Amino acid sequence: MQHRRLIITFGVLSALFSAGYGVMFTMLDDFRDKYGIAAGALGFIVAAGFFSSFLAQVFIAPRADRGHARQLVYVGMLFNVAGLVMMAFGTNLAVLLLARVIMGIGAGMAGPAIRRIVILAEPDNLGSNIGHLLAADVAGFAAGPALSAILVTPFGIAAPFLVIAVATIACLPIIARVRVHETAAADQPQTRFAFDLLRSRSYIAAVSLGAAVFLMVGTFDALWVLVLSDLNTSDVIANLGITIFALPLIFLGSYGGRLAQRIGPFRVGTFGLLVGAGFMFSYGQLPSGIAMFCVSIVHAFNDGFTITSSGVAVAVVAPPDRQAGAQGLMGGVQTLVGGIAAITAGALYQHHGRATAYTVCALGMVALIAVSRFCIGRDWNSTPVDEAVAVPIDGATVA
């Protein structure tokens, strides 16, 4: 019961972080129309959060492995609340940009700490628990637009941001009562950051899978609405496609995590991402938006079963006392890859067309999968109960 309470508590908190971004994402047109902020400047607001999150995940999150996991969650929550309040009342580019930077830092320091807490709370069930966190993230992001639709018209732009801020603050006393496993002083890692993990071929293999996921996500998000619009598909189908794509991730995330834990995250991730690359390639060839919508439903189920595997893979290959740093470094890489993928996909689509944009994404995914397969080598079949997968640290092998 204690483990279940912990998973639910931190799952709700993770969903609130994602909901704040989901609200901001849907409010961009309101910022443009009401505050006169140019479309290009709005892109900077979105990007600023990704880059600040990357820096926080790489340079701040490893402190969670040094006895400060709960502290980073608290500070991350306060940063997120401050950013939400600034988003609620900001009316110019400078304030909104700063708000997004603060939100990115908050999520970047708290996210890896949350994953570390959840992983170490119940190592024998880490696949399912990581899947629950993924489901919570996706559910929170999906709830953001719904919250905006309900609250903005009667109460104004500030309302959804303030509701999420209040809900986040309400989680503070609940989290204070949850028991969190902190690393004892004698067992804390000597390194401040997680870059030394990149000496491990197994860790590089796991990060390569995670990068392939966000190459796919960044390309999909950047092109979906544009492509369907250019194919004269109704807005209802385009928006419904985004919602339907999220649902399997919400309902199948925990099952996918258990699947990765049972038969091996590298096997599940390799198969699922190869299939995903095939779907991405098909989006460049299909004749209509309706056809793309139908294929995306099957694609969503494939991702629901397999996309959790990269997070499970990192949890498997990283030592218990390095989980926050390992998850944070992978999250930072994913953030960068997703941002670069979105920019690249948009440019390729504009100058070379749909087929080229999706084909480049598919080939990039296959290349990253190949890197992962090469680096993991004979440990490709390993599962979390095996001792074969390990991370070499300073010349020693730590299971």
C-alpha positions as CSV (number, residue, x, y, z in Angstrom):
1,M,0.0,0.0,0.0
2,Q,2.9,2.4,0.8
3,H,4.4,1.7,-2.6
4,R,1.1,2.2,-4.3
5,R,0.5,5.5,-2.5
6,L,4.0,6.7,-3.6
7,I,3.3,5.8,-7.2
8,I,0.0,7.6,-7.2
9,T,1.3,10.7,-5.4
10,F,4.3,11.2,-7.7
11,G,2.2,10.2,-10.7
12,V,-0.2,13.0,-10.0
13,L,2.6,15.5,-9.5
14,S,4.2,14.4,-12.8
15,A,0.8,14.9,-14.5
16,L,0.6,18.5,-13.1
17,F,4.0,19.4,-14.5
18,S,2.9,18.1,-17.9
19,A,-0.5,19.9,-17.6
20,G,1.2,23.2,-17.2
21,Y,2.9,22.7,-20.5
22,G,-0.2,21.4,-22.1
23,V,-2.1,24.6,-21.1
24,M,0.7,26.8,-22.4
25,F,0.8,25.0,-25.7
26,T,-2.8,25.6,-26.3
27,M,-2.6,29.3,-25.3
28,L,-0.1,30.4,-27.8
29,D,-2.7,31.8,-30.2
30,D,-4.3,33.7,-27.3
31,F,-0.9,35.3,-26.5
32,R,-0.6,36.3,-30.1
33,D,-4.1,37.7,-30.5
34,K,-4.4,39.4,-27.1
35,Y,-0.9,40.5,-26.4
36,G,0.4,41.1,-29.9
37,I,3.3,38.7,-29.6
38,A,4.6,37.5,-33.0
39,A,4.5,33.9,-34.1
40,G,8.3,33.7,-34.3
41,A,8.6,35.0,-30.7
42,L,6.1,32.4,-29.5
43,G,8.4,29.8,-30.9
44,F,11.2,31.2,-28.7
45,I,8.9,30.9,-25.7
46,V,8.4,27.2,-26.4
47,A,12.0,26.5,-27.2
48,A,13.3,28.3,-24.0
49,G,11.5,25.8,-21.8
50,F,13.1,22.9,-23.6
51,F,16.6,24.3,-23.3
52,S,16.3,25.3,-19.7
53,S,14.9,21.8,-18.9
54,F,17.8,20.3,-20.7
55,L,20.3,22.3,-18.6
56,A,18.4,21.4,-15.3
57,Q,18.3,17.7,-16.2
58,V,21.9,17.5,-17.0
59,F,23.5,19.8,-14.3
60,I,21.0,19.9,-11.4
61,A,19.1,16.6,-11.4
62,P,22.2,14.5,-10.4
63,R,22.0,16.0,-7.0
64,A,19.0,13.7,-6.4
65,D,21.5,10.9,-6.2
66,R,23.5,12.7,-3.5
67,G,20.7,12.7,-0.8
68,H,18.6,15.5,-2.2
69,A,15.9,13.8,-4.2
70,R,13.0,15.1,-2.1
71,Q,14.6,18.6,-1.9
72,L,14.8,18.8,-5.7
73,V,11.1,17.8,-6.0
74,Y,10.1,20.5,-3.6
75,V,12.3,23.2,-5.3
76,G,11.1,22.0,-8.8
77,M,7.5,22.4,-7.6
78,L,8.1,25.9,-6.4
79,F,9.8,26.9,-9.6
80,N,6.9,25.4,-11.6
81,V,4.3,27.3,-9.5
82,A,6.3,30.6,-10.0
83,G,6.4,30.0,-13.7
84,L,2.7,29.2,-13.9
85,V,1.8,32.4,-12.0
86,M,4.0,34.4,-14.3
87,M,2.3,32.8,-17.3
88,A,-1.1,33.6,-15.8
89,F,-0.4,37.4,-15.5
90,G,2.4,38.0,-18.0
91,T,1.4,40.1,-21.0
92,N,4.6,40.6,-22.9
93,L,7.4,38.6,-24.4
94,A,10.0,39.1,-21.7
95,V,7.7,37.9,-18.8
96,L,6.4,34.9,-20.7
97,L,9.8,33.9,-21.9
98,L,11.2,34.1,-18.3
99,A,8.1,32.1,-17.1
100,R,8.8,29.4,-19.5
101,V,12.5,29.2,-18.6
102,I,11.5,28.9,-14.9
103,M,9.0,26.2,-15.6
104,G,11.6,24.3,-17.7
105,I,14.1,24.4,-14.8
106,G,11.5,23.2,-12.4
107,A,10.4,20.3,-14.5
108,G,14.1,19.5,-15.4
109,M,15.2,19.2,-11.8
110,A,12.1,17.5,-10.4
111,G,11.4,15.0,-13.2
112,P,14.6,12.8,-12.8
113,A,14.2,13.0,-9.0
114,I,10.7,11.7,-9.3
115,R,11.8,8.8,-11.6
116,R,14.6,8.0,-9.2
117,I,12.2,7.9,-6.2
118,V,9.7,5.7,-8.1
119,I,12.4,3.3,-9.4
120,L,14.1,2.7,-6.1
121,A,10.8,2.4,-4.1
122,E,10.0,-0.9,-5.8
123,P,12.9,-2.2,-8.0
124,D,11.1,-5.5,-8.8
125,N,8.3,-3.6,-10.4
126,L,10.2,-0.8,-12.1
127,G,8.8,-1.5,-15.6
128,S,5.2,-1.1,-14.5
129,N,6.0,2.0,-12.3
130,I,7.9,3.8,-15.1
131,G,4.9,3.0,-17.4
132,H,2.6,4.6,-14.8
133,L,4.7,7.8,-14.8
134,L,4.6,7.9,-18.6
135,A,0.9,7.5,-18.5
136,A,0.6,10.3,-16.0
137,D,2.8,12.6,-18.1
138,V,0.7,12.0,-21.2
139,A,-2.6,12.3,-19.3
140,G,-1.5,15.6,-17.8
141,F,-0.5,17.0,-21.1
142,A,-3.8,15.8,-22.7
143,A,-5.7,17.4,-19.8
144,G,-4.1,20.8,-20.3
145,P,-6.1,21.7,-23.5
146,A,-9.3,20.4,-21.9
147,L,-8.7,22.6,-18.8
148,S,-8.1,25.6,-21.1
149,A,-11.3,25.0,-23.0
150,I,-13.3,24.9,-19.8
151,L,-11.8,27.8,-17.9
152,V,-10.5,30.4,-20.3
153,T,-13.8,31.6,-21.8
154,P,-15.6,32.3,-18.5
155,F,-12.6,33.2,-16.3
156,G,-9.8,34.4,-18.6
157,I,-6.3,33.4,-19.7
158,A,-5.0,33.2,-16.1
159,A,-7.5,30.7,-14.8
160,P,-6.0,27.3,-16.0
161,F,-2.5,28.3,-15.0
162,L,-3.7,29.3,-11.5
163,V,-5.7,26.1,-11.1
164,I,-2.7,24.0,-11.8
165,A,-0.5,26.1,-9.6
166,V,-2.9,25.7,-6.7
167,A,-3.2,21.9,-7.3
168,T,0.6,21.7,-7.3
169,I,0.9,23.5,-3.9
170,A,-1.8,21.2,-2.5
171,C,0.5,18.2,-3.3
172,L,3.2,19.6,-0.9
173,P,1.9,18.3,2.4
174,I,1.0,14.9,0.8
175,I,4.5,14.5,-0.6
176,A,6.0,15.5,2.8
177,R,4.3,12.4,4.3
178,V,5.5,10.0,1.7
179,R,8.7,8.0,2.6
180,V,11.5,8.6,0.1
181,H,14.6,6.5,-0.2
182,E,17.6,8.9,0.0
183,T,21.2,7.7,-0.7
184,A,23.3,7.5,2.5
185,A,26.3,9.8,2.7
186,A,28.7,6.8,2.5
187,D,27.0,5.5,-0.7
188,Q,26.7,8.8,-2.6
189,P,28.4,8.9,-6.0
190,Q,31.6,10.9,-6.1
191,T,30.9,12.5,-9.5
192,R,28.7,15.6,-9.6
193,F,27.3,15.0,-13.0
194,A,26.3,11.9,-15.1
195,F,28.6,12.3,-18.1
196,D,30.9,9.5,-16.9
197,L,28.0,7.1,-17.6
198,L,28.6,7.7,-21.3
199,R,31.7,5.4,-20.9
200,S,29.2,2.5,-20.7
201,R,28.2,1.0,-24.0
202,S,25.0,-0.3,-22.3
203,Y,24.0,3.2,-21.2
204,I,24.7,4.6,-24.7
205,A,22.5,1.8,-26.1
206,A,19.7,2.9,-23.8
207,V,20.1,6.6,-24.5
208,S,20.1,5.8,-28.3
209,L,16.7,4.2,-27.9
210,G,15.4,7.2,-26.0
211,A,16.8,9.5,-28.7
212,A,15.0,7.5,-31.4
213,V,11.7,7.9,-29.5
214,F,12.0,11.7,-29.4
215,L,13.2,11.9,-33.0
216,M,9.9,10.3,-33.9
217,V,7.9,12.5,-31.4
218,G,9.5,15.7,-32.5
219,T,8.8,15.0,-36.2
220,F,5.3,13.8,-35.6
221,D,4.3,16.8,-33.5
222,A,5.9,19.3,-35.9
223,L,4.2,18.0,-39.0
224,W,0.9,16.3,-38.1
225,V,-1.4,19.4,-38.2
226,L,0.4,21.0,-41.1
227,V,0.4,17.9,-43.3
228,L,-3.3,17.1,-42.6
229,S,-4.2,20.7,-43.3
230,D,-2.3,20.7,-46.6
231,L,-4.1,17.5,-47.5
232,N,-7.4,19.3,-47.0
233,T,-8.3,17.2,-43.9
234,S,-10.8,18.6,-41.5
235,D,-9.6,20.2,-38.2
236,V,-11.7,17.7,-36.3
237,I,-9.8,14.7,-37.7
238,A,-6.4,16.5,-37.1
239,N,-7.2,17.2,-33.5
240,L,-8.9,13.9,-32.9
241,G,-5.8,12.2,-34.2
242,I,-3.6,13.9,-31.5
243,T,-6.1,12.8,-28.8
244,I,-6.4,9.2,-30.1
245,F,-2.6,9.0,-30.4
246,A,-2.3,9.9,-26.7
247,L,-4.9,7.4,-25.3
248,P,-2.9,4.2,-25.8
249,L,0.1,5.7,-24.1
250,I,-2.2,6.5,-21.1
251,F,-3.8,3.1,-20.9
252,L,-1.0,0.8,-22.1
253,G,2.0,2.5,-20.5
254,S,2.2,0.3,-17.4
255,Y,1.6,-2.8,-19.4
256,G,4.3,-1.8,-21.8
257,G,6.7,-1.3,-18.9
258,R,5.9,-4.7,-17.5
259,L,6.5,-6.2,-21.0
260,A,9.9,-4.5,-21.2
261,Q,10.8,-5.8,-17.8
262,R,9.7,-9.3,-18.5
263,I,11.3,-9.9,-21.9
264,G,13.9,-7.2,-22.0
265,P,13.8,-3.5,-22.7
266,F,16.3,-3.6,-25.6
267,R,14.3,-6.3,-27.4
268,V,11.0,-4.5,-26.9
269,G,12.4,-1.1,-27.7
270,T,14.2,-2.3,-30.9
271,F,11.1,-4.0,-32.3
272,G,8.7,-1.2,-31.4
273,L,10.9,1.6,-32.8
274,L,11.6,-0.3,-36.0
275,V,7.8,-0.7,-36.5
276,G,7.4,3.0,-35.5
277,A,10.0,4.0,-38.2
278,G,7.9,2.1,-40.7
279,F,4.9,4.0,-39.7
280,M,6.8,7.3,-40.0
281,F,7.9,6.4,-43.5
282,S,4.4,5.5,-44.5
283,Y,3.1,9.0,-43.5
284,G,5.1,10.4,-46.4
285,Q,3.6,8.0,-48.9
286,L,-0.1,7.8,-47.9
287,P,-2.5,9.5,-50.3
288,S,-4.8,11.3,-47.9
289,G,-5.2,12.7,-44.4
290,I,-7.8,10.1,-43.6
291,A,-5.4,7.3,-44.5
292,M,-2.8,8.9,-42.2
293,F,-5.3,9.1,-39.4
294,C,-6.2,5.4,-39.8
295,V,-2.5,4.3,-39.8
296,S,-1.8,6.6,-36.8
297,I,-4.3,4.6,-34.7
298,V,-2.3,1.4,-35.2
299,H,0.9,3.4,-34.7
300,A,-0.4,4.6,-31.3
301,F,-1.0,1.1,-30.1
302,N,2.5,0.0,-31.1
303,D,3.9,2.9,-29.1
304,G,1.7,2.3,-26.2
305,F,3.2,-1.2,-25.8
306,T,6.8,-0.4,-26.5
307,I,7.7,3.3,-25.9
308,T,8.3,2.8,-22.2
309,S,11.3,0.5,-22.9
310,S,13.9,3.2,-23.2
311,G,13.2,4.4,-19.6
312,V,13.2,0.9,-18.4
313,A,16.5,0.3,-20.2
314,V,18.2,3.2,-18.5
315,A,16.9,2.0,-15.1
316,V,18.3,-1.4,-15.8
317,V,21.8,-0.4,-16.9
318,A,22.4,2.4,-14.4
319,P,23.4,1.6,-10.8
320,P,20.8,2.3,-8.1
321,D,22.8,5.3,-6.7
322,R,23.0,6.9,-10.2
323,Q,19.3,6.7,-11.3
324,A,18.5,10.4,-11.2
325,G,21.7,11.4,-13.1
326,A,21.1,8.6,-15.6
327,Q,17.5,9.5,-16.2
328,G,18.2,13.2,-16.3
329,L,21.0,12.9,-18.9
330,M,18.8,10.7,-21.1
331,G,16.0,13.2,-20.7
332,G,18.3,16.0,-21.7
333,V,19.4,14.2,-24.8
334,Q,15.7,13.5,-25.6
335,T,14.8,17.1,-25.2
336,L,17.6,18.2,-27.6
337,V,16.8,15.6,-30.2
338,G,13.1,16.4,-30.0
339,G,13.7,20.1,-30.6
340,I,16.2,19.5,-33.4
341,A,13.8,17.0,-35.0
342,A,10.9,19.5,-34.9
343,I,13.0,22.2,-36.5
344,T,14.5,19.9,-39.1
345,A,11.2,18.3,-40.0
346,G,9.6,21.7,-40.6
347,A,12.4,22.9,-42.8
348,L,12.5,19.6,-44.8
349,Y,8.7,19.7,-45.3
350,Q,8.8,23.3,-46.4
351,H,11.6,22.9,-48.9
352,H,11.5,19.3,-50.0
353,G,8.0,18.0,-49.2
354,R,6.2,15.4,-47.0
355,A,7.9,12.3,-48.3
356,T,11.4,13.6,-47.7
357,A,10.6,14.9,-44.2
358,Y,9.1,11.6,-43.0
359,T,11.8,9.5,-44.8
360,V,14.6,11.3,-43.1
361,C,13.0,10.8,-39.7
362,A,12.6,7.0,-40.4
363,L,16.2,6.6,-41.5
364,G,17.4,8.6,-38.5
365,M,15.4,6.3,-36.2
366,V,16.9,3.2,-37.9
367,A,20.4,4.6,-37.5
368,L,19.9,5.2,-33.8
369,I,18.4,1.7,-33.3
370,A,21.4,0.3,-35.1
371,V,23.7,2.2,-32.7
372,S,21.8,0.8,-29.7
373,R,22.0,-2.7,-31.0
374,F,25.7,-2.4,-31.7
375,C,26.5,-1.0,-28.3
376,I,24.4,-3.4,-26.2
377,G,25.9,-6.4,-28.0
378,R,25.4,-9.8,-26.4
379,D,23.3,-8.2,-23.5
380,W,20.5,-7.4,-26.0
381,N,18.4,-10.3,-24.5
382,S,19.0,-9.3,-20.9
383,T,16.1,-8.5,-18.5
384,P,16.1,-6.5,-15.2
385,V,16.5,-9.8,-13.3
386,D,19.7,-10.6,-15.1
387,E,23.1,-9.5,-13.9
388,A,24.6,-9.3,-17.4
389,V,23.8,-5.7,-18.0
390,A,25.9,-3.4,-16.0
391,V,27.5,0.0,-16.1
392,P,31.3,0.3,-15.8
393,I,32.2,3.1,-13.5
394,D,35.9,4.1,-13.0
395,G,37.0,0.7,-14.3
396,A,34.6,-1.3,-12.0
397,T,31.5,-3.0,-13.1
398,V,28.5,-2.1,-11.0
399,A,25.4,-4.3,-11.5
